[in-house]
């Protein structure tokens, strides 16, 4: 059965590496630990990338859903 709702797709990606792109152009790559109905997400082992270049390693991060424009498998 295909994923029929966005939250189903996120649930399938739980505990896997994802790329999260924000409105400010930054990308965060890490393991999707948790999310809620507002698409607020928690990543573990997160790394911040700007223009495709690694800028820093952050560990655990919380990203607010209204700043997210894309979540994709890494």
N, CA, C and O atoms as a GROMACS GRO file, in nm:
protein
  296
    1UNK      N    1   0.084  -0.119   0.000
    1UNK     CA    2   0.000   0.000   0.000
    1UNK      C    3   0.088   0.124   0.000
    1UNK      O    4   0.183   0.133   0.077
    2UNK      N    5   0.057   0.219  -0.085
    2UNK     CA    6   0.135   0.342  -0.091
    2UNK      C    7   0.101   0.432   0.026
    2UNK      O    8  -0.005   0.421   0.088
    3UNK      N    9   0.195   0.523   0.056
    3UNK     CA   10   0.169   0.622   0.159
    3UNK      C   11   0.061   0.716   0.108
    3UNK      O   12   0.075   0.775   0.001
    4UNK      N   13  -0.046   0.731   0.184
    4UNK     CA   14  -0.157   0.813   0.138
    4UNK      C   15  -0.161   0.950   0.204
    4UNK      O   16  -0.232   1.039   0.159
    5UNK      N   17  -0.085   0.966   0.311
    5UNK     CA   18  -0.083   1.094   0.382
    5UNK      C   19   0.061   1.134   0.410
    5UNK      O   20   0.148   1.047   0.424
    6UNK      N   21   0.087   1.264   0.417
    6UNK     CA   22   0.225   1.308   0.445
    6UNK      C   23   0.284   1.249   0.574
    6UNK      O   24   0.401   1.214   0.578
    7UNK      N   25   0.202   1.239   0.678
    7UNK     CA   26   0.254   1.185   0.804
    7UNK      C   27   0.289   1.037   0.791
    7UNK      O   28   0.377   0.988   0.862
    8UNK      N   29   0.222   0.965   0.700
    8UNK     CA   30   0.258   0.825   0.674
    8UNK      C   31   0.400   0.818   0.617
    8UNK      O   32   0.479   0.732   0.656
    9UNK      N   33   0.431   0.908   0.525
    9UNK     CA   34   0.564   0.911   0.464
    9UNK      C   35   0.670   0.943   0.570
    9UNK      O   36   0.777   0.883   0.570
   10UNK      N   37   0.641   1.037   0.658
   10UNK     CA   38   0.735   1.069   0.765
   10UNK      C   39   0.752   0.951   0.860
   10UNK      O   40   0.863   0.922   0.905
   11UNK      N   41   0.643   0.885   0.891
   11UNK     CA   42   0.651   0.770   0.981
   11UNK      C   43   0.738   0.660   0.922
   11UNK      O   44   0.813   0.594   0.994
   12UNK      N   45   0.729   0.641   0.791
   12UNK     CA   46   0.812   0.542   0.722
   12UNK      C   47   0.960   0.580   0.728
   12UNK      O   48   1.047   0.492   0.728
   13UNK      N   49   0.988   0.710   0.733
   13UNK     CA   50   1.127   0.759   0.737
   13UNK      C   51   1.185   0.765   0.878
   13UNK      O   52   1.303   0.797   0.894
   14UNK      N   53   1.105   0.734   0.979
   14UNK     CA   54   1.154   0.741   1.118
   14UNK      C   55   1.273   0.648   1.137
   14UNK      O   56   1.273   0.534   1.088
   15UNK      N   57   1.374   0.697   1.208
   15UNK     CA   58   1.499   0.625   1.236
   15UNK      C   59   1.585   0.605   1.111
   15UNK      O   60   1.676   0.523   1.111
   16UNK      N   61   1.556   0.679   1.004
   16UNK     CA   62   1.638   0.678   0.883
   16UNK      C   63   1.694   0.818   0.861
   16UNK      O   64   1.642   0.916   0.916
   17UNK      N   65   1.800   0.826   0.780
   17UNK     CA   66   1.860   0.956   0.751
   17UNK      C   67   1.773   1.033   0.652
   17UNK      O   68   1.729   0.979   0.550
   18UNK      N   69   1.751   1.159   0.683
   18UNK     CA   70   1.672   1.246   0.596
   18UNK      C   71   1.745   1.378   0.576
   18UNK      O   72   1.834   1.415   0.653
   19UNK      N   73   1.705   1.449   0.472
   19UNK     CA   74   1.751   1.585   0.446
   19UNK      C   75   1.631   1.675   0.471
   19UNK      O   76   1.523   1.652   0.416
   20UNK      N   77   1.649   1.777   0.554
   20UNK     CA   78   1.543   1.874   0.580
   20UNK      C   79   1.592   2.010   0.530
   20UNK      O   80   1.695   2.060   0.576
   21UNK      N   81   1.518   2.068   0.436
   21UNK     CA   82   1.555   2.200   0.383
   21UNK      C   83   1.462   2.304   0.442
   21UNK      O   84   1.341   2.286   0.449
   22UNK      N   85   1.523   2.416   0.485
   22UNK     CA   86   1.447   2.523   0.547
   22UNK      C   87   1.429   2.642   0.452
   22UNK      O   88   1.497   2.652   0.350
   23UNK      N   89   1.337   2.729   0.489
   23UNK     CA   90   1.309   2.849   0.409
   23UNK      C   91   1.431   2.939   0.394
   23UNK      O   92   1.443   3.011   0.294
   24UNK      N   93   1.522   2.936   0.491
   24UNK     CA   94   1.641   3.022   0.485
   24UNK      C   95   1.753   2.963   0.399
   24UNK      O   96   1.862   3.021   0.391
   25UNK      N   97   1.727   2.848   0.334
   25UNK     CA   98   1.824   2.788   0.244
   25UNK      C   99   1.917   2.687   0.309
   25UNK      O  100   1.991   2.618   0.239
   26UNK      N  101   1.914   2.677   0.440
   26UNK     CA  102   1.999   2.579   0.509
   26UNK      C  103   1.938   2.441   0.498
   26UNK      O  104   1.816   2.425   0.488
   27UNK      N  105   2.025   2.341   0.501
   27UNK     CA  106   1.982   2.202   0.501
   27UNK      C  107   2.038   2.134   0.625
   27UNK      O  108   2.150   2.162   0.668
   28UNK      N  109   1.958   2.044   0.680
   28UNK     CA  110   2.000   1.964   0.794
   28UNK      C  111   1.986   1.818   0.754
   28UNK      O  112   1.881   1.775   0.706
   29UNK      N  113   2.092   1.743   0.775
   29UNK     CA  114   2.093   1.600   0.744
   29UNK      C  115   2.111   1.526   0.875
   29UNK      O  116   2.203   1.555   0.952
   30UNK      N  117   2.023   1.430   0.900
   30UNK     CA  118   2.034   1.353   1.023
   30UNK      C  119   1.929   1.244   1.028
   30UNK      O  120   1.848   1.230   0.936
   31UNK      N  121   1.930   1.169   1.136
   31UNK     CA  122   1.836   1.059   1.155
   31UNK      C  123   1.707   1.115   1.215
   31UNK      O  124   1.709   1.178   1.320
   32UNK      N  125   1.594   1.091   1.145
   32UNK     CA  126   1.465   1.140   1.192
   32UNK      C  127   1.423   1.063   1.317
   32UNK      O  128   1.395   0.943   1.311
   33UNK      N  129   1.420   1.134   1.429
   33UNK     CA  130   1.387   1.070   1.557
   33UNK      C  131   1.238   1.082   1.589
   33UNK      O  132   1.176   0.986   1.632
   34UNK      N  133   1.182   1.202   1.568
   34UNK     CA  134   1.042   1.226   1.604
   34UNK      C  135   0.986   1.341   1.521
   34UNK      O  136   1.061   1.422   1.466
   35UNK      N  137   0.851   1.345   1.514
   35UNK     CA  138   0.782   1.456   1.447
   35UNK      C  139   0.641   1.462   1.504
   35UNK      O  140   0.595   1.370   1.571
   36UNK      N  141   0.572   1.574   1.475
   36UNK     CA  142   0.433   1.587   1.520
   36UNK      C  143   0.346   1.634   1.404
   36UNK      O  144   0.393   1.644   1.291
   37UNK      N  145   0.219   1.664   1.433
   37UNK     CA  146   0.126   1.701   1.326
   37UNK      C  147   0.160   1.835   1.262
   37UNK      O  148   0.110   1.866   1.154
   38UNK      N  149   0.243   1.915   1.328
   38UNK     CA  150   0.285   2.044   1.272
   38UNK      C  151   0.414   2.030   1.189
   38UNK      O  152   0.468   2.129   1.141
   39UNK      N  153   0.461   1.909   1.174
   39UNK     CA  154   0.586   1.874   1.105
   39UNK      C  155   0.707   1.934   1.176
   39UNK      O  156   0.812   1.953   1.114
   40UNK      N  157   0.693   1.964   1.306
   40UNK     CA  158   0.812   1.990   1.387
   40UNK      C  159   0.888   1.859   1.389
   40UNK      O  160   0.828   1.753   1.408
   41UNK      N  161   1.020   1.864   1.369
   41UNK     CA  162   1.096   1.740   1.365
   41UNK      C  163   1.216   1.746   1.460
   41UNK      O  164   1.270   1.853   1.487
   42UNK      N  165   1.255   1.629   1.508
   42UNK     CA  166   1.376   1.613   1.588
   42UNK      C  167   1.469   1.522   1.509
   42UNK      O  168   1.432   1.411   1.471
   43UNK      N  169   1.590   1.571   1.484
   43UNK     CA  170   1.693   1.493   1.416
   43UNK      C  171   1.804   1.461   1.513
   43UNK      O  172   1.840   1.544   1.597
   44UNK      N  173   1.859   1.340   1.502
   44UNK     CA  174   1.979   1.301   1.578
   44UNK      C  175   2.096   1.298   1.482
   44UNK      O  176   2.077   1.280   1.361
   45UNK      N  177   2.217   1.314   1.535
   45UNK     CA  178   2.340   1.313   1.455
   45UNK      C  179   2.329   1.414   1.340
   45UNK      O  180   2.374   1.387   1.228
   46UNK      N  181   2.269   1.528   1.369
   46UNK     CA  182   2.241   1.628   1.265
   46UNK      C  183   2.365   1.706   1.224
   46UNK      O  184   2.452   1.737   1.305
   47UNK      N  185   2.370   1.736   1.095
   47UNK     CA  186   2.474   1.821   1.038
   47UNK      C  187   2.406   1.933   0.960
   47UNK      O  188   2.307   1.910   0.891
   48UNK      N  189   2.459   2.053   0.973
   48UNK     CA  190   2.406   2.168   0.900
   48UNK      C  191   2.487   2.190   0.774
   48UNK      O  192   2.610   2.186   0.776
   49UNK      N  193   2.416   2.212   0.663
   49UNK     CA  194   2.483   2.239   0.536
   49UNK      C  195   2.427   2.369   0.478
   49UNK      O  196   2.307   2.394   0.481
   50UNK      N  197   2.518   2.450   0.425
   50UNK     CA  198   2.480   2.573   0.356
   50UNK      C  199   2.545   2.568   0.219
   50UNK      O  200   2.666   2.550   0.208
   51UNK      N  201   2.465   2.584   0.114
   51UNK     CA  202   2.513   2.573  -0.024
   51UNK      C  203   2.584   2.440  -0.048
   51UNK      O  204   2.683   2.434  -0.122
   52UNK      N  205   2.534   2.333   0.015
   52UNK     CA  206   2.590   2.200  -0.003
   52UNK      C  207   2.718   2.173   0.076
   52UNK      O  208   2.770   2.061   0.072
   53UNK      N  209   2.768   2.273   0.147
   53UNK     CA  210   2.892   2.258   0.225
   53UNK      C  211   2.859   2.238   0.373
   53UNK      O  212   2.779   2.311   0.431
   54UNK      N  213   2.923   2.137   0.432
   54UNK     CA  214   2.905   2.112   0.576
   54UNK      C  215   2.959   2.231   0.654
   54UNK      O  216   3.076   2.267   0.641
   55UNK      N  217   2.872   2.292   0.737
   55UNK     CA  218   2.917   2.405   0.818
   55UNK      C  219   2.941   2.367   0.964
   55UNK      O  220   3.031   2.422   1.028
   56UNK      N  221   2.859   2.274   1.015
   56UNK     CA  222   2.882   2.230   1.154
   56UNK      C  223   2.805   2.103   1.184
   56UNK      O  224   2.704   2.072   1.120
   57UNK      N  225   2.854   2.029   1.283
   57UNK     CA  226   2.786   1.909   1.333
   57UNK      C  227   2.716   1.950   1.462
   57UNK      O  228   2.776   2.011   1.551
   58UNK      N  229   2.589   1.914   1.472
   58UNK     CA  230   2.508   1.966   1.582
   58UNK      C  231   2.460   1.862   1.682
   58UNK      O  232   2.427   1.897   1.795
   59UNK      N  233   2.454   1.737   1.645
   59UNK     CA  234   2.398   1.636   1.735
   59UNK      C  235   2.247   1.634   1.724
   59UNK      O  236   2.193   1.614   1.615
   60UNK      N  237   2.176   1.654   1.836
   60UNK     CA  238   2.030   1.651   1.836
   60UNK      C  239   1.978   1.793   1.811
   60UNK      O  240   2.020   1.888   1.876
   61UNK      N  241   1.885   1.806   1.714
   61UNK     CA  242   1.825   1.937   1.686
   61UNK      C  243   1.674   1.924   1.674
   61UNK      O  244   1.621   1.819   1.636
   62UNK      N  245   1.606   2.032   1.707
   62UNK     CA  246   1.462   2.045   1.688
   62UNK      C  247   1.443   2.149   1.580
   62UNK      O  248   1.495   2.260   1.589
   63UNK      N  249   1.368   2.114   1.476
   63UNK     CA  250   1.339   2.207   1.367
   63UNK      C  251   1.190   2.236   1.365
   63UNK      O  252   1.108   2.144   1.360
   64UNK      N  253   1.156   2.362   1.368
   64UNK     CA  254   1.016   2.403   1.372
   64UNK      C  255   0.949   2.383   1.236
   64UNK      O  256   1.004   2.422   1.133
   65UNK      N  257   0.833   2.323   1.236
   65UNK     CA  258   0.765   2.283   1.114
   65UNK      C  259   0.735   2.397   1.018
   65UNK      O  260   0.737   2.377   0.897
   66UNK      N  261   0.707   2.518   1.070
   66UNK     CA  262   0.672   2.626   0.977
   66UNK      C  263   0.792   2.687   0.908
   66UNK      O  264   0.777   2.778   0.826
   67UNK      N  265   0.913   2.637   0.939
   67UNK     CA  266   1.033   2.682   0.867
   67UNK      C  267   1.078   2.581   0.762
   67UNK      O  268   1.168   2.609   0.683
   68UNK      N  269   1.014   2.463   0.760
   68UNK     CA  270   1.055   2.353   0.672
   68UNK      C  271   0.983   2.362   0.539
   68UNK      O  272   0.861   2.382   0.534
   69UNK      N  273   1.062   2.348   0.429
   69UNK     CA  274   0.998   2.344   0.297
   69UNK      C  275   1.007   2.206   0.235
   69UNK      O  276   0.932   2.175   0.143
   70UNK      N  277   1.099   2.120   0.284
   70UNK     CA  278   1.113   1.987   0.225
   70UNK      C  279   1.175   1.890   0.325
   70UNK      O  280   1.264   1.926   0.401
   71UNK      N  281   1.126   1.766   0.322
   71UNK     CA  282   1.189   1.654   0.393
   71UNK      C  283   1.206   1.543   0.289
   71UNK      O  284   1.110   1.503   0.223
   72UNK      N  285   1.330   1.493   0.277
   72UNK     CA  286   1.358   1.394   0.175
   72UNK      C  287   1.451   1.286   0.231
   72UNK      O  288   1.533   1.315   0.318
   73UNK      N  289   1.440   1.162   0.181
   73UNK     CA  290   1.537   1.060   0.222
   73UNK      C  291   1.679   1.102   0.183
   73UNK      O  292   1.700   1.161   0.076
   74UNK      N  293   1.774   1.073   0.269
   74UNK     CA  294   1.913   1.113   0.241
   74UNK      C  295   1.981   1.010   0.154
   74UNK      O  296   2.098   1.026   0.120
   0.00000   0.00000   0.00000
